[in-house]
Amino acid sequence: MSELSTAAAVFISIGVAFDLIGGLGLIRLPDIYNRLQAATKCVTLGTCFILIGVLIQFGFTSIGVKAILCLAFILMTSPTAAHAISKGSHDFGIKLWEGSVVDKLAEDKSKE
């Protein structure tokens, strides 16, 4: 196996940093809605950066093509899953954190 290229190392390092920040958000944020935001934004972006680093390192080999497929899968499923979980949580009646300023979904439902 060849040495890790500088560009790949930078992308992978940025990705790991985003994943760590997202993990801290999952631990530190107060409610499910804020935690989903950390998981969806930080972890999705971090994982994408890691996969781009893998693609840079290995090029369009079988590993690079798998990285592209994983990248597409994560970009499609992560936001969709977070939306479904948050909508289900809201419909189930899980309250927002008391410091939350606005609940647009509840406002829209009250207009119906």
C-alpha positions in Angstrom: 0.0 0.0 0.0 1.3 3.4 -0.9 1.7 6.4 1.5 -1.2 8.6 2.2 -1.2 11.6 -0.1 -1.3 15.1 1.5 -4.7 16.0 -0.1 -6.2 12.7 1.0 -4.8 13.2 4.5 -6.3 16.8 4.7 -9.8 15.6 3.6 -9.7 12.6 6.0 -8.6 14.8 8.9 -11.3 17.4 8.2 -13.8 14.5 8.0 -12.7 13.1 11.3 -12.9 16.5 12.9 -16.5 17.0 11.7 -17.4 13.5 12.9 -15.9 14.2 16.3 -17.9 17.5 16.6 -21.0 15.7 15.5 -20.4 13.0 18.2 -19.9 15.7 20.8 -23.2 17.3 19.7 -25.0 14.0 20.1 -23.8 13.9 23.7 -24.1 17.6 24.7 -27.2 18.9 22.9 -30.4 19.1 25.0 -33.1 17.3 22.9 -33.7 14.9 20.1 -34.2 17.7 17.5 -30.9 19.4 18.2 -29.1 16.1 18.4 -30.5 15.1 15.0 -29.2 18.4 13.6 -25.7 17.6 14.8 -25.9 14.0 13.6 -27.2 15.0 10.2 -25.1 18.0 9.4 -21.8 17.3 11.0 -21.6 13.5 10.7 -22.9 13.5 7.1 -20.4 16.2 6.1 -17.6 14.5 8.0 -18.2 11.1 6.5 -18.4 12.6 3.0 -15.0 14.3 3.5 -13.5 11.0 4.6 -14.9 9.2 1.6 -13.6 12.0 -0.7 -10.2 11.5 0.9 -10.4 7.8 0.2 -11.4 8.6 -3.4 -8.4 10.9 -3.7 -6.1 8.3 -2.3 -7.2 5.4 -4.4 -8.5 7.0 -7.5 -11.1 5.3 -9.6 -10.2 1.8 -8.6 -12.7 -0.6 -7.0 -12.2 1.1 -3.7 -12.8 4.6 -5.1 -16.0 3.5 -6.9 -17.2 2.0 -3.6 -16.4 5.3 -1.9 -18.5 7.1 -4.5 -21.4 4.7 -4.0 -21.2 5.1 -0.2 -21.0 8.9 -0.6 -24.2 8.9 -2.8 -26.0 6.6 -0.4 -25.1 8.7 2.7 -26.1 11.9 1.0 -29.5 10.5 0.1 -30.3 8.5 3.3 -29.0 10.6 6.1 -31.2 13.7 5.7 -34.2 11.5 4.8 -33.8 9.4 7.9 -33.3 12.5 10.2 -36.4 14.0 8.7 -38.4 10.9 9.3 -37.1 10.5 12.9 -37.8 14.2 13.8 -41.3 14.1 12.2 -42.1 10.9 14.0 -40.8 12.3 17.3 -42.9 15.5 16.9 -46.0 13.5 15.9 -45.5 11.2 19.0 -45.5 14.3 21.2 -41.8 14.6 22.2 -41.5 18.2 23.4 -38.8 20.6 22.2 -36.2 21.9 24.6 -37.6 24.7 26.7 -35.0 27.1 25.2 -36.3 26.5 21.7 -37.6 29.7 20.2 -40.1 28.5 17.5 -42.0 25.3 16.5 -43.0 25.8 12.8 -44.4 22.4 12.5 -46.8 23.0 15.4 -47.8 26.3 13.9 -48.5 24.8 10.6 -50.6 22.0 12.2 -52.6 24.6 14.1 -53.6 26.4 10.9 -55.2 23.3 9.4 
